[in-house]
């Protein structure tokens, strides 16, 4: 608005200005004499003043330079999948129109949970994910990692224990849970080793174990409830999943080794699994079929949410000072020229 007012002010100034005059009979001789450089540059003082006024208007507008900065704070979850690979996991079930053994179904569902299924499951890109398998012994399949692209290859390495009399036949639920809890206890150290130069303020929001089995513990050195108390002490939540419903297939040991039996009491000790979840603040799930298992992982996915908080802030730099200084310089130059070279009398 002030810039638009400048032309009007100049017009009124020119209209109201009266200059002195002397009458001559003829100005032809003066015209032939030409114009001096002072006459040619007589517009300079008013030009300097107009420029100064324009710069002052810009300064009064208080120009600023704003630079938006975004800082992402990732609050991820450290998740250990603990899966039973004993011989009883070889029982078949239907999964998306195919007949597959339980272990293969578990691996497929877990891969969708971690990587996403291209539909409603978006994956867990901001979570530390690890995997432990167990039969008679517990082993780390995949260390806790943010590099989930390696997960499918690790899953392929998880194989069923074959043969009823295999020395690996057994179900070490307690040892598998204890190993997972130990890995999660040192999750922060693992993250620092993997990415020592991270600057995105990644924070482990919570630590979770997903324990899946279709049998009863019969091989552990540390009992399942003892491992659960250890997890609770370290602030680790355990969700337990019993697969297979009321089937009566289980692994047992005797003097001749480990073997599978059918009949008798149900193979899954759901009471112990429920106690593990209650002890650690998790939930117990029963998956009678592949569809139910799929839904369980979707529910866990909703329960354990990661967060990415973007903090946006703007740095402002004041830019009015150069305009104001330039305006003062032009006014000073106009004043000097008006009182020296372009001085007018009267």
N, C-alpha and C positions, 0 to 999 in steps of 0.2 A: 504493500500500500504506500509506503514512504517513497519507494522508487517511482511509482506512478505520479506522486505529487511533485517530484523534482521538475519535470518539464513545465508544469503550470507555474511554479515559483519563478523559473527563469523567464518565462513569457511575461509575467507581470512585472518583473524587474526591468526587462528591456523596454516595455511599454511606458513605464513610469519614469524612465531615466531621461533627463534633458542635458544636452551638452552645449557648451558655449559656441557662438558662431560670429564670424566677422564677414561683412558684406564686401564682395569684390565685384568689379565690373565684368571680369572674365577670369575663369580658372583654367583656361586652355594651356597656358605656359606651365602651370603646376602639374597638369596631367601629363605633359610631355616629359617632365622631369623624372617620372617613374616613382615607384614606391621603395622606401628604405626597408632594411631587414627588420627594423623595429616595427614598422607598419605591418609587414607581412606576418610577424609573430605576435601581433597585438591580441590575438585570441587566446594566447597561452595562459594568462592569469585566470581567466574565467574557466578555461578547460581544467586547470589544476584544481580550482575550487569545486567544480562539478564532480571531478574524479574523487576528491576527498569526501564529498557528501555521499557519493555512492558507496565508498568503502566504509564510511561510518554507519550507513544503513545495514550493510552486511554484518558489521561488528555488533550492532544492536540486536540483530536477529539471532545472535549467539550460536553460530554453527558449531557442531560437534561431530566427532568421528567415533562411531560406535563399532566395537568389534565383539561379536558374539563368540563366546567360548562354551564348549560342551564338555562336561566331564562325566563319564559313565562309571557308576559304582555297581559292580556285579555282586550280588549276594547269591551264591550258588549253594548247592547241597552236595555233600559227599555221600555217595550211595554204594554200598557193597551188596552185590547179588550173591547169595549163597545157595547153590543148587545141588540137589542130590543126584548122583549119577550111578547109584547102585543098580544091580540087575533088575530090581522090580520096576525101575523107571522105563523098562523096555516094553511094558504093557502098552497096547495100541489104543488110540483114541482118534476120532474123526476131527480134522482141523481144516476148515475152509474147503470141504469137499474131498479131502485126501485122508487116507489112513496113515498115521504117523505114530511113532512111539512117544511116550510122554516127554522124554528128554528133548527130542527134536522140536516138539510143540513148545516146550518151555523156552528153548533157545530162540525160536522164531518170534514168540511174543515179546521176549526180553529185547531182542534186536529192534522191534518196532517201538518199544518203550523208549529206548535210548536214541535211535536214529530218526524216529518218526515214521508214520505209515503213508504219508502223502495226503492224508485226510484230516481227521480231527486230532490225531496225535502229532504234535509238532516236534517231538524229540526233546532231549535234555542237553542242549549245546553248552549251557553254562554250568553244568554239574560235573564234579569229579565222579567218575564211574569206575568201579572195579568189580572183579568177579572171582569167587572162590567156589570150587567144586569139592565134593566129598563123597566117599564111599566108606571104606574102612579107615581111610586117612584123608585129611583135609589138605588141599593144595591151592596155592594162588594161581589162578588161570590168567587173570589180567590185573596188573597193578592199577591203583587209582590213577586216572588220567583224564585230561581234558581233550586229548586227541582221540576222538571217538571213531575216527576212520579205521582204526586198527581193530575195533571191536568184532566185526564179522569174522576176521581171521582167527582171533582168540576163541570165539565160539565154536569154530570148526574143530578145534583141538579137544573139545570136551566130548569124550566118548563114554559109552556105557561100559560097565564092568561085565565082561562076558564069561559065562560058565558058572554054574551053581557052586562049584568048589574052588573058584578062583581065590587066591590069597588076598585079593583086594575086596572080596565080597564082604559087605558090612555096611552099617549106617552110623556114621560118627557125627550126629547132629550137633552135639556139644562142642566138639573140636572145631567144626566148621564155623560155628557162631563165635567161638573164642578167637579164632584167627581173624575173622572179619572185624571184630571189635578192636583187636590190637592194631590192625591196619588203619582203622578210622581214627584211633587215638593219636596217631602220628600223621594225620592227613595234612596238616599245615606244613610240616617239615617236608612231606612228599611234594607238595605244591611248590615250595621254595626251590627245591632241587630241580624240578622240571622247568621252571621259568623264573630264574633268579632276578631277571631284569624287568619283571612286570611292573607297570606303573598305573594300572587301572583300578587300584584299590580293591582287588578281588577279595571277597570275604566269604568264609564258609559259614553259612547261616545255620545249618543243622547237619547232623550225621545220622544216616539211616541204613539199616540192614533189611534186606528183603530175603527172608529165609524160606526156602521151598523144599518140601520133602514129601514122599509118599510112604514113609516107614517110621519105625520107632527106633530110637537110639539104642545101639547094642555094642558099639565099639569105642566110644569116646573115653579118653583119659579124664576129661573134664565134663561133668554132667551138664546137660542143657540148662538147668535152672541156675547152676553155678555160673555158667557163661552169661546168662541173662542178668544176673546180679552185677557181674563185672561190667557189662554194657551199660546198665543203668547208672552205675557209679561214674562212668565216663561220659554220661549225658548222651548216650546213643539210643535211638529209638529202633525197635525191631518189629517189623510187620511179618507175620508168619502166614504161610500158605500151605494147606494140606491138599494134596492132589490125589484124586482117585476115589473119594467118598468112602463107602463101606466095604471095599474089597478086602479080602483076607489074605493078601500076599505079603509076606514079610521075610526078612533075612534073619537067620538065627545061627548061632555058633554052637558047636559041640566039640568033642575031642577029635573028631575027624575033619574039622574045619568049618567054614561058613557055607550055608546052603539056603535055598529058598523053600518056604513051606506055604501051603495053602490050607485054608480052613482055620477054625478056632476063632480067637478074638480078632477084631479089625486090625489091619496092619498099621494104621496111623494112630499115634497117641495124640489125639486132638487136645486132650486135657493139658498135656505138657506144653503144646504149642500155644494154647490160650494163656497159660500162666506166663510164658515168656513174653507175650505181647503185653499183658497186664503189668508185668514187672517193669517194662521199659517205656510204657506209654504208647505202644503201637496198637495195631489192630490184627485180629485173627480172621483169616478167610478160608473158606472151604470151596475148592474147585472140583466139582464132580465130573466136569467135562471141559473140553478145550474152549468152548464159548464162554463158560463161567470164568476160566482163567484169563481170557482176554479182557473181560469186563473188570476183573479184579485189578489188573494192571492199569486200566483206565482210571479206576477209582483211586489207586495209589498215586497216579500221575496228577490227579486233581488235588489230593491231600498234600502232597509235597511239592509246593510251587517255588520255583526260583524267581528271583526278582532282578530286574535291571533298572536302576534308577538313574535317569539322566538329569544332571544338575546343569541348568543353563544360566549363564550370567553374562552381562554386557559391560565391557570396559569402555568408558567414554573419555575422550580427550577434547578439551576446549580448544577451538580454532579461531576465536574472535580476536585474539591479541595481534596476530600479523595484520589483519585488516585495520585495526585501530591505529597501529604504529604507522602503517603506510598512509593512512588518512592524515595523521598529524604531520608526517613528512611533506605531503603535498601542500597542506595549508601553510606550513613554514616556508616552503619554496615560493608559494604564491605571494606571501607577505613580503618576502625579500625582493622578489622581482618587481612587485607593485610599488615598492618604496625606493627602488634604485633604477634599473634599466627602463621599466615601463611606468615610471612616475609621471603623473599628469599634473599640470599646473594650468588653471586652478584644479 
